[in-house]
Each structure stands twice: as C-alpha cells, then as structure tokens.
C-alpha cells in the first residue's frame, strides 16, 4: 500500500502521564450503556464536565475476540486540582507516558473498528515500532449528545515503542 492509498493518517506523538479517575466496566459489552450512565452520574457529581476535563476510553479488550464475562473497558475523566475524590466511587487510573501512534477520526463510532484494525494490523506491522505494555485508548474530543455524529472527534492512541 503506498502513501496515497493509506485510509488513515497516522502520527507518532509523545504523551505525558495523564491522571484520571475511572469506572472500569467488566462484563458483557451489552451492559456498557449502564456503566456509561453510572460514569456520567459520578462525573457530574464531581463537577467534571466534558468542558472542564478530558474524556478517555481504555480498550483493555477487543469485544469481538473476548468472552463477554472477561470483557473490560475503562471510562475515564482527567482530574483538576480542585477535585475532591473522598466520596467518589471512581478509582484513580493513570494513562502512562510514552510514545503513541495516533489517528484522529472525525465522525461517528462506526469508523472506530476499521481505524483500530488499520493501526494495529497494517500500520504497526509495517512500521519500525512494537506495542508497549499499555492498552489502546481513545480521547473523546467532541462527542454526543452535544454534537451531531458527523461532528464527533475521537483520537485513537496506540502505545508503542521503537523496535
């Protein structure tokens, strides 16, 4: 595949550690909407809206290859200095610093599987990089219900290291 045929633009970026708090969903992907609602409730109670804190998803497992009872997915929000966690059920979670390959998607989540597959199965194989010990994660830059599907922006991060 030559550069003109690449379906996604991949950039390599160094990220600093990101302190977050998380709700870790474990179980069937079909129950994820309930976990998302629970996460939103906790986030609102802490005053951490998408306007004042970053939103991340940690993709611990591929739902198409993981038994439902073992599936794990992280819902995270960045912290600010004023966040009081004393009454929160969310747990601290750090996104580790290091090099990441990233793709920016504009549009709905229906594009995520093909972008992730391209990043892992094509770009990574053809690059001079290998996976490092941290799961793939997403940063939700613009997302519903505040924006239409075609205005959504999601950055996909694949943690990597040089071979």
Sine and cosine of phi, psi and omega as CSV:
sin_phi,cos_phi,sin_psi,cos_psi,sin_omega,cos_omega
0.00,0.00,0.84,-0.54,0.04,-1.00
-1.00,0.05,0.17,-0.98,-0.10,-0.99
-0.86,0.51,-0.54,0.84,0.00,-1.00
-0.94,0.35,-0.34,0.94,-0.04,-1.00
-0.99,-0.13,-0.03,1.00,-0.04,-1.00
-0.91,0.41,0.82,-0.57,-0.05,-1.00
-0.97,0.25,-0.34,0.94,-0.03,-1.00
-0.68,-0.73,0.59,-0.80,0.07,-1.00
-1.00,0.04,0.84,-0.54,-0.01,-1.00
-0.95,-0.31,0.74,-0.67,0.09,-1.00
-0.85,-0.53,0.51,-0.86,0.12,-0.99
-0.97,-0.23,0.78,-0.62,-0.05,-1.00
-0.72,-0.70,0.54,-0.84,0.12,-0.99
-0.99,-0.10,0.78,-0.63,0.04,-1.00
-0.92,-0.39,0.49,-0.87,0.10,-0.99
-1.00,0.01,0.34,-0.94,0.04,-1.00
-0.84,0.54,0.65,-0.76,-0.01,-1.00
-0.86,-0.51,0.89,-0.46,0.04,-1.00
-0.99,0.16,0.80,-0.60,0.02,-1.00
-0.71,-0.70,0.12,-0.99,0.27,-0.96
-0.85,-0.53,0.52,-0.86,-0.18,-0.98
-0.68,-0.74,0.48,-0.88,0.29,-0.96
-0.94,-0.34,0.87,-0.50,-0.01,-1.00
-0.99,-0.14,0.92,-0.39,0.05,-1.00
-0.99,0.14,0.78,-0.62,0.11,-0.99
-0.75,-0.66,0.83,-0.56,-0.03,-1.00
0.70,-0.72,-0.22,-0.98,-0.09,-1.00
-0.81,0.58,0.72,-0.69,0.10,-1.00
-0.84,0.54,-0.42,0.91,0.01,-1.00
-0.92,0.40,-0.32,0.95,0.02,-1.00
-1.00,-0.06,-0.01,1.00,-0.02,-1.00
-0.85,0.53,-0.62,0.78,0.03,-1.00
-0.83,0.55,-0.59,0.81,0.04,-1.00
-0.92,0.39,-0.64,0.76,0.03,-1.00
-0.91,0.41,-0.62,0.78,0.03,-1.00
-0.89,0.46,-0.69,0.72,0.02,-1.00
-0.89,0.45,-0.65,0.76,0.04,-1.00
-0.89,0.46,-0.68,0.73,0.03,-1.00
-0.87,0.49,-0.72,0.69,0.00,-1.00
-0.86,0.51,-0.68,0.73,0.01,-1.00
-0.87,0.50,-0.74,0.68,0.00,-1.00
-0.91,0.42,-0.66,0.75,-0.02,-1.00
-0.88,0.47,-0.71,0.71,0.03,-1.00
-0.89,0.46,-0.67,0.75,-0.01,-1.00
-0.88,0.48,-0.50,0.87,0.01,-1.00
-1.00,0.03,-0.08,1.00,-0.02,-1.00
0.96,0.30,0.44,0.90,-0.02,-1.00
-0.96,-0.29,0.99,0.15,-0.01,-1.00
-0.99,0.11,0.29,-0.96,0.09,-1.00
-0.86,0.51,-0.33,0.95,0.03,-1.00
-0.98,0.20,-0.42,0.91,-0.04,-1.00
-0.87,-0.50,0.05,1.00,0.07,-1.00
-0.50,-0.87,0.52,-0.85,-0.05,-1.00
-0.97,0.23,0.45,-0.89,-0.04,-1.00
-0.88,-0.48,0.78,-0.63,-0.03,-1.00
-0.76,-0.65,0.47,-0.88,0.19,-0.98
-0.84,-0.55,0.73,-0.68,0.04,-1.00
-0.97,-0.26,0.85,-0.53,-0.04,-1.00
-0.99,-0.15,0.99,0.12,-0.01,-1.00
-0.91,0.41,-0.57,0.82,-0.07,-1.00
-0.66,-0.75,0.40,-0.92,0.11,-0.99
-1.00,0.03,0.88,-0.48,-0.05,-1.00
-0.90,0.44,-0.36,0.93,-0.02,-1.00
-0.99,0.17,-0.24,0.97,-0.04,-1.00
-0.82,-0.57,0.02,1.00,-0.06,-1.00
-0.93,-0.36,0.75,-0.66,0.09,-1.00
-0.83,0.56,0.63,-0.78,-0.12,-0.99
-0.80,0.60,-0.65,0.76,-0.06,-1.00
-0.95,0.32,-0.27,0.96,0.01,-1.00
-0.98,-0.19,-0.16,0.99,-0.07,-1.00
-0.89,0.46,0.69,-0.72,-0.04,-1.00
-0.69,-0.72,0.70,-0.71,-0.07,-1.00
-0.55,-0.83,0.76,-0.65,-0.02,-1.00
-0.98,-0.20,0.71,-0.71,0.10,-1.00
-0.93,-0.37,0.89,-0.45,-0.15,-0.99
-0.77,-0.64,0.47,-0.88,0.15,-0.99
-0.71,-0.70,0.62,-0.79,0.03,-1.00
-0.94,0.34,0.38,-0.93,-0.02,-1.00
-0.99,-0.16,0.35,-0.94,0.21,-0.98
-0.82,-0.57,0.18,-0.98,-0.10,-1.00
-0.89,0.45,-0.34,0.94,-0.07,-1.00
-1.00,-0.06,-0.06,1.00,-0.08,-1.00
-0.94,0.35,0.84,-0.54,0.06,-1.00
-0.98,-0.22,0.93,-0.37,-0.08,-1.00
-1.00,-0.09,0.12,0.99,-0.14,-0.99
-0.87,0.50,-0.46,0.89,-0.03,-1.00
-0.89,-0.45,0.33,0.94,-0.05,-1.00
-0.99,-0.13,0.59,-0.81,0.10,-0.99
-1.00,0.02,-0.08,1.00,0.04,-1.00
-0.98,0.22,0.53,-0.85,-0.06,-1.00
-0.94,-0.33,0.54,-0.84,0.06,-1.00
-0.87,0.50,0.62,-0.78,0.02,-1.00
-0.48,-0.88,0.77,-0.64,0.00,-1.00
-0.95,-0.30,0.74,-0.68,0.17,-0.99
-1.00,0.04,0.87,-0.49,-0.16,-0.99
-0.95,0.30,0.52,-0.85,0.04,-1.00
-0.96,0.29,0.37,-0.93,0.07,-1.00
0.58,-0.82,-0.10,-0.99,-0.04,-1.00
-0.99,0.16,0.65,-0.76,0.05,-1.00
-0.68,-0.74,0.60,-0.80,0.24,-0.97
-1.00,0.03,0.68,-0.74,-0.07,-1.00
-0.70,-0.72,0.56,-0.83,0.11,-0.99
-0.80,-0.60,0.71,-0.70,0.11,-0.99
-0.99,-0.16,0.84,-0.54,0.06,-1.00
-0.97,-0.24,0.73,-0.69,0.13,-0.99
-0.90,-0.44,0.88,-0.47,-0.08,-1.00
0.78,-0.62,-0.11,-0.99,-0.11,-0.99
-0.96,0.28,0.13,-0.99,-0.04,-1.00
-0.92,0.38,-0.21,0.98,0.01,-1.00
-0.88,0.48,-0.36,0.93,0.02,-1.00
-0.99,0.12,-0.30,0.95,-0.10,-1.00
-0.83,0.56,-0.77,0.64,-0.04,-1.00
-0.84,0.54,-0.69,0.72,-0.03,-1.00
-0.94,0.35,-0.59,0.81,0.03,-1.00
-0.92,0.39,-0.69,0.72,0.02,-1.00
-0.91,0.42,-0.69,0.72,0.03,-1.00
-0.87,0.49,-0.69,0.72,0.04,-1.00
-0.88,0.48,-0.73,0.69,-0.04,-1.00
-0.87,0.49,-0.72,0.70,-0.07,-1.00
-0.99,0.15,-0.71,0.70,-0.15,-0.99
-1.00,-0.04,-0.33,0.94,0.01,-1.00
-0.91,-0.41,-0.89,0.45,-0.08,-1.00
-0.86,0.51,-0.77,0.64,-0.05,-1.00
-0.88,0.48,-0.68,0.74,-0.01,-1.00
-0.89,0.45,-0.61,0.79,-0.05,-1.00
-1.00,0.05,-0.15,0.99,-0.06,-1.00
-1.00,-0.02,0.03,-1.00,0.07,-1.00
-0.98,-0.19,0.63,0.78,-0.06,-1.00
-0.77,-0.64,0.27,-0.96,0.14,-0.99
-0.65,-0.76,0.26,-0.97,-0.01,-1.00
-0.92,0.40,0.57,-0.82,0.19,-0.98
-0.96,-0.28,0.10,-0.99,-0.17,-0.99
-0.99,0.13,0.93,0.38,0.11,-0.99
-0.36,-0.93,0.62,-0.78,-0.05,-1.00
-0.95,0.31,0.37,-0.93,0.13,-0.99
-0.86,0.50,0.60,-0.80,0.02,-1.00
-0.61,-0.79,0.32,-0.95,-0.01,-1.00
-0.88,-0.48,0.56,-0.83,0.24,-0.97
-0.91,-0.41,0.83,-0.56,0.01,-1.00
-1.00,0.03,0.97,-0.26,-0.05,-1.00
-0.99,0.15,-0.79,0.61,0.08,-1.00
-0.73,-0.69,0.77,-0.63,-0.05,-1.00
-0.45,-0.89,0.28,-0.96,-0.03,-1.00
-0.93,0.35,0.29,-0.96,0.13,0.99
-1.00,0.07,0.07,1.00,-0.08,-1.00
-0.97,0.26,-0.34,0.94,0.00,-1.00
-0.74,-0.68,0.41,-0.91,0.04,-1.00
-0.95,0.31,0.32,-0.95,-0.05,-1.00
-0.83,0.55,-0.64,0.76,-0.03,-1.00
-0.96,0.28,-0.17,0.99,0.06,-1.00
-0.98,-0.19,-0.06,1.00,-0.01,-1.00
-0.90,0.43,0.58,-0.81,0.07,-1.00
-0.77,-0.64,0.81,-0.59,0.02,-1.00
-0.74,-0.67,0.78,-0.62,0.12,-0.99
-0.99,-0.16,0.79,-0.61,0.04,-1.00
-0.99,-0.16,0.75,-0.66,0.00,-1.00
-0.86,-0.50,0.83,-0.55,0.09,-1.00
-0.93,-0.36,0.95,-0.32,-0.01,-1.00
-0.91,0.41,0.81,-0.59,-0.10,-1.00
-0.70,-0.71,0.19,-0.98,0.14,-0.99
-0.60,-0.80,0.35,-0.94,0.05,-1.00
-0.93,0.36,0.57,-0.82,0.07,-1.00
-0.95,0.31,0.00,0.00,0.00,0.00
